């Protein structure tokens, strides 16, 4: 009888610990970080809702953004990047012109996020900036002294400044928001102009002659500007 009672007691104790371990295992883990990836949606809205009017200029080159924040304190890192490559050209039979534009903009900063209400959040921070813009324009004018003009421009900038954002939670994972900033940039612009053309010289016997003449000029100068970016850009963000 004693053996049966002892077995029942051990079984009950083991069952209690098993249920306790299951309860601990089923408790949800607290998220330590929140990640958000955003993309500009102004062009999408413009395509869907076309009101046949000139749209406001979007002065924000950062197409894609990413941020990682501590879920408890709201402190985190943010980054953004934008890249644009365009090639255009025209030819009317006399003048041919080709344009090549290669532009990249990037930022990296720190921010502090705040919860305003159940569906609204905001944040402030400081960004560091980098920009590079390369433009090449080649113009060929066809004539007896065909002239080719090649203009290469390079703009390199760095900078920093404060910013702030506001977001609305459409769902727990989908957000729509906007941002404003005041960035100060400085850097330099370099331009090289190369002109090549054929020049005729009638003094060369017996029938005269021609030669290719190439002239190159360069301009380097420093640039600086501060600009306030209005909160007109809209970002569609995914939180995970």
C-alpha positions as CSV (number, residue, x, y, z in Angstrom):
1,X,0.0,0.0,0.0
2,X,2.8,2.4,0.9
3,X,4.4,1.6,-2.5
4,X,1.2,2.5,-4.3
5,X,0.9,5.8,-2.4
6,X,4.5,6.7,-3.1
7,X,4.1,6.0,-6.8
8,X,1.0,8.2,-7.0
9,X,2.8,11.1,-5.2
10,X,5.8,10.9,-7.6
11,X,3.4,10.8,-10.6
12,X,1.5,13.9,-9.4
13,X,4.8,15.8,-8.8
14,X,6.2,14.9,-12.2
15,X,2.9,16.0,-13.9
16,X,3.0,19.3,-12.0
17,X,6.6,20.1,-13.2
18,X,5.7,19.0,-16.8
19,X,2.8,21.5,-16.9
20,X,4.9,24.2,-15.3
21,X,7.6,23.7,-18.1
22,X,4.9,23.9,-20.8
23,X,3.6,27.2,-19.4
24,X,7.1,28.6,-19.4
25,X,7.7,27.4,-23.0
26,X,4.4,28.9,-24.2
27,X,5.2,32.4,-22.9
28,X,5.8,34.8,-25.8
29,X,9.3,36.2,-26.2
30,X,9.7,39.9,-25.9
31,X,11.0,41.6,-29.0
32,X,14.3,43.4,-28.4
33,X,14.5,45.2,-31.8
34,X,12.1,46.6,-34.3
35,X,13.0,46.8,-38.0
36,X,11.3,49.0,-40.6
37,X,11.9,49.1,-44.4
38,X,10.3,51.9,-46.3
39,X,10.0,53.0,-50.0
40,X,8.8,56.2,-51.5
41,X,5.2,55.9,-52.8
42,X,4.6,59.4,-54.3
43,X,5.1,58.1,-57.8
44,X,2.6,55.3,-57.2
45,X,0.0,57.7,-55.9
46,X,0.6,60.0,-58.9
47,X,0.0,57.0,-61.3
48,X,-3.2,55.9,-59.5
49,X,-4.7,59.4,-58.8
50,X,-3.9,61.5,-61.9
51,X,-5.5,64.9,-61.4
52,X,-4.0,66.4,-64.6
53,X,-2.1,69.0,-62.8
54,X,1.6,69.7,-62.2
55,X,2.7,67.7,-59.2
56,X,4.8,69.3,-56.4
57,X,8.5,68.7,-56.7
58,X,9.8,65.9,-54.5
59,X,13.1,67.1,-53.1
60,X,14.0,63.9,-51.4
61,X,16.6,61.6,-53.1
62,X,16.3,58.7,-50.7
63,X,14.1,56.1,-52.4
64,X,14.6,53.3,-49.9
65,X,15.0,53.7,-46.1
66,X,15.8,51.2,-43.3
67,X,15.8,51.7,-39.5
68,X,16.5,49.4,-36.5
69,X,15.3,50.5,-33.0
70,X,15.4,49.2,-29.5
71,X,11.8,48.2,-28.9
72,X,11.9,49.4,-25.3
73,X,13.8,52.7,-25.5
74,X,13.1,53.7,-29.1
75,X,16.8,54.6,-29.8
76,X,18.1,53.3,-33.1
77,X,20.0,53.6,-36.3
78,X,18.5,54.8,-39.6
79,X,19.8,54.8,-43.2
80,X,18.6,55.7,-46.6
81,X,19.8,55.4,-50.2
82,X,18.8,56.6,-53.6
83,X,20.3,55.8,-57.0
84,X,19.4,57.2,-60.4
85,X,20.9,56.4,-63.8
86,X,19.5,58.1,-67.0
87,X,20.7,58.1,-70.6
88,X,19.1,60.3,-73.2
89,X,20.0,61.4,-76.7
90,X,18.7,63.2,-79.8
91,X,19.9,63.6,-83.4
92,X,18.4,65.9,-86.0
93,X,20.9,65.0,-88.7
94,X,23.2,68.0,-88.1
95,X,23.6,68.0,-84.3
96,X,23.8,64.9,-82.2
97,X,23.7,65.1,-78.4
98,X,24.0,62.3,-75.8
99,X,23.5,62.8,-72.0
100,X,24.5,60.3,-69.3
101,X,23.6,61.1,-65.7
102,X,24.7,58.8,-62.8
103,X,23.6,59.9,-59.3
104,X,23.8,58.3,-55.8
105,X,22.8,59.7,-52.5
106,X,23.1,58.1,-49.1
107,X,22.6,58.9,-45.4
108,X,23.3,57.3,-42.0
109,X,22.1,58.6,-38.6
110,X,20.7,58.0,-35.2
111,X,17.2,58.6,-34.0
112,X,14.8,58.4,-31.1
113,X,11.3,57.1,-31.7
114,X,8.2,58.0,-29.6
115,X,4.7,56.5,-29.4
116,X,2.1,59.2,-29.6
117,X,-1.1,57.0,-29.6
118,X,-2.2,53.5,-30.5
119,X,-1.7,54.2,-34.2
120,X,0.6,57.2,-34.3
121,X,4.4,57.4,-33.8
122,X,7.0,60.0,-34.3
123,X,10.8,60.4,-34.1
124,X,13.7,62.8,-34.3
125,X,17.4,62.3,-35.2
126,X,20.5,63.5,-36.9
127,X,21.8,62.2,-40.2
128,X,25.2,62.2,-41.9
129,X,25.1,62.6,-45.7
130,X,27.0,61.6,-48.8
131,X,26.3,62.5,-52.5
132,X,28.0,61.9,-55.8
133,X,26.6,63.2,-59.2
134,X,28.4,62.5,-62.5
135,X,27.0,64.1,-65.7
136,X,28.5,63.6,-69.2
137,X,27.2,65.5,-72.2
138,X,28.6,64.9,-75.7
139,X,27.6,67.2,-78.6
140,X,28.7,66.6,-82.2
141,X,28.0,69.2,-84.8
142,X,28.4,67.8,-88.3
143,X,30.0,70.1,-90.8
144,X,33.1,70.4,-92.9
145,X,34.9,71.2,-89.6
146,X,32.9,68.7,-87.5
147,X,33.2,69.8,-83.9
148,X,32.8,67.5,-80.9
149,X,32.2,69.0,-77.4
150,X,32.4,66.8,-74.4
151,X,31.4,68.2,-71.0
152,X,32.1,66.1,-67.9
153,X,30.8,67.4,-64.5
154,X,31.3,65.8,-61.1
155,X,29.7,66.9,-57.9
156,X,30.8,65.4,-54.6
157,X,29.1,66.5,-51.3
158,X,29.0,65.6,-47.6
159,X,26.9,67.0,-44.9
160,X,24.7,66.5,-41.8
161,X,21.6,67.9,-40.2
162,X,18.5,67.2,-37.9
163,X,15.4,65.5,-39.1
164,X,12.0,64.4,-37.8
165,X,9.3,62.0,-39.0
166,X,5.6,61.1,-38.4
167,X,4.0,57.7,-39.1
168,X,0.5,56.2,-39.0
169,X,0.0,52.5,-38.4
170,X,-2.4,51.1,-41.0
171,X,-1.9,47.7,-39.4
172,X,0.6,46.3,-36.9
173,X,3.1,45.8,-39.7
174,X,2.2,48.4,-42.4
175,X,2.8,52.1,-41.9
176,X,2.6,55.3,-43.9
177,X,4.7,58.3,-42.9
178,X,6.4,61.4,-43.9
179,X,9.5,63.3,-42.8
180,X,11.1,66.8,-42.7
181,X,14.8,67.7,-42.4
182,X,17.3,70.6,-42.5
183,X,20.5,69.4,-44.1
184,X,23.7,71.4,-44.6
185,X,26.0,70.1,-47.4
186,X,29.4,71.1,-48.6
187,X,31.8,69.8,-51.3
188,X,33.2,70.6,-54.7
189,X,32.2,70.5,-58.3
190,X,34.6,69.7,-61.1
191,X,34.0,70.3,-64.8
192,X,36.1,69.4,-67.8
193,X,35.3,70.7,-71.3
194,X,37.0,69.1,-74.2
195,X,36.5,70.5,-77.7
196,X,37.8,68.6,-80.8
197,X,37.5,69.9,-84.3
198,X,39.1,69.6,-87.7
199,X,40.9,72.8,-88.9
200,X,41.9,73.4,-92.5
201,X,45.2,75.0,-93.4
202,X,45.5,76.2,-97.1
203,X,49.2,77.0,-96.7
204,X,50.1,73.3,-96.7
205,X,51.2,72.3,-100.3
206,X,50.2,71.2,-102.7
207,X,46.4,71.4,-102.0
208,X,46.3,72.5,-98.4
209,X,45.6,70.2,-95.5
210,X,43.8,69.7,-92.2
211,X,44.6,68.8,-88.7
212,X,42.6,67.7,-85.6
213,X,42.8,70.3,-82.8
214,X,41.8,69.4,-79.3
215,X,41.4,72.0,-76.5
216,X,40.6,71.2,-72.9
217,X,39.6,73.5,-70.0
218,X,38.9,72.7,-66.4
219,X,36.9,74.4,-63.6
220,X,37.0,73.4,-59.9
221,X,35.1,75.2,-57.3
222,X,33.8,74.7,-53.7
223,X,30.1,74.6,-53.0
224,X,28.0,74.8,-49.8
225,X,24.2,75.1,-49.1
226,X,21.6,74.5,-46.5
227,X,18.2,73.3,-47.4
228,X,14.9,72.6,-45.6
229,X,13.0,69.6,-47.0
230,X,9.3,69.9,-46.5
231,X,7.3,66.8,-45.4
232,X,5.8,66.2,-48.9
233,X,7.4,62.8,-49.5
234,X,5.4,59.7,-48.4
235,X,6.9,56.4,-47.4
236,X,5.2,53.0,-47.2
237,X,7.0,51.0,-44.5
238,X,6.9,47.4,-43.4
239,X,7.7,46.6,-39.7
240,X,9.0,43.3,-38.6
